[in-house]
Amino acid sequence: MTRRTAGAAAAAAVLCAALVTGCGGGSDDSGKPSDATPSATTPAPSSSELAELNKLVDDAESAVNRADSDADANG
């Protein structure tokens, strides 16, 4: 696997984790998988939650850019 591919895979994993966390997937506080399906009446995420998700996405994009830069430098 090249560095670019590894960087892209890492960025994709971070993005998926952010989306699962932000969309209510994963597990509840007890560690058990959540069976509840979010409904249309579920409140929107708070501004701090959105800011955290945006930071995760920005970090993932930065990782991809660093991987691209490294790949270009290595030819």
C-alpha positions in Angstrom: 0.0 0.0 0.0 1.4 3.4 -1.0 1.6 6.3 1.4 -1.1 8.0 -0.5 -3.4 5.0 -0.3 -2.6 4.6 3.4 -3.3 8.3 4.1 -6.6 8.2 2.2 -7.6 5.0 4.1 -6.8 6.6 7.4 -8.7 9.8 6.5 -11.7 7.7 5.4 -11.7 5.8 8.6 -11.6 9.0 10.6 -14.5 10.4 8.6 -16.5 7.2 9.0 -16.0 7.3 12.7 -17.0 10.9 12.9 -20.2 10.2 10.9 -21.1 7.2 13.0 -20.6 9.2 16.2 -22.5 12.3 14.9 -25.4 10.3 13.5 -26.1 8.4 16.7 -24.6 5.1 15.7 -22.3 3.0 17.8 -23.2 2.1 21.3 -24.9 3.6 24.3 -23.3 4.5 27.6 -23.3 0.9 28.7 -21.3 -0.1 25.7 -24.1 -2.1 24.1 -24.9 -1.4 20.5 -27.7 1.1 20.1 -30.9 -0.4 18.5 -32.7 2.9 18.3 -33.2 4.3 14.9 -33.0 8.1 14.9 -36.3 9.6 14.0 -37.2 12.7 12.0 -38.0 14.4 15.3 -34.5 13.9 16.7 -33.0 17.3 17.5 -30.2 18.6 15.4 -26.7 18.4 16.8 -25.5 21.3 18.9 -23.0 23.8 17.5 -20.2 22.3 19.6 -21.0 18.8 18.2 -20.9 20.2 14.7 -17.7 22.0 15.4 -16.1 18.8 16.6 -17.3 16.9 13.5 -15.9 19.7 11.3 -12.6 19.5 13.1 -12.4 15.8 12.5 -13.2 16.3 8.8 -10.6 19.0 8.5 -8.0 16.8 10.2 -8.8 14.0 7.8 -8.4 16.3 4.8 -5.1 17.5 6.2 -3.9 13.9 6.6 -4.8 13.3 2.9 -3.0 16.4 1.8 0.1 15.4 3.8 0.0 12.0 2.3 -0.4 13.5 -1.2 2.6 15.8 -0.5 4.7 12.9 0.7 3.8 10.8 -2.3 4.7 13.6 -4.7 8.0 14.2 -2.9 8.8 10.5 -3.2 8.0 10.5 -6.8 
